[in-house]
Amino acid sequence: DVDASNLKIKESHQPFTDMLITAKIKGLFIKEKVFGDRDIAALNLSVETKNGVVYLTGIVDNQEQLQNALRLIRSVKGVKKVEYHVKQVTPVNGNQPST
């Protein structure tokens, strides 16, 4: 194993491990949206990681989408905590926003 805790990417102040966590989460969101069977607002959510703490922001249609996102985030190794500020917006006339 390689200890990447102090590794940094040139021109970035974000440690490599945080970038890796963020990339894994975004990948899981897309994978779930395309191939999964659970509802998720993959493209309406923003993910940032700092020191192992994941910050989730964005818009969901319902609580199920939020819970599915949180479940995926918590499944990623290295996530210490999840903080989220997500707004729930119910689609008008049953039209789903494109995600």
Summary of the structure (lengths in Angstrom):
residues: 99
radius of gyration: 14.6
end to end distance: 36.4
largest distance: 51.8
contacts: 261
relative contact order: 0.18
helix: 38%
strand: 24%
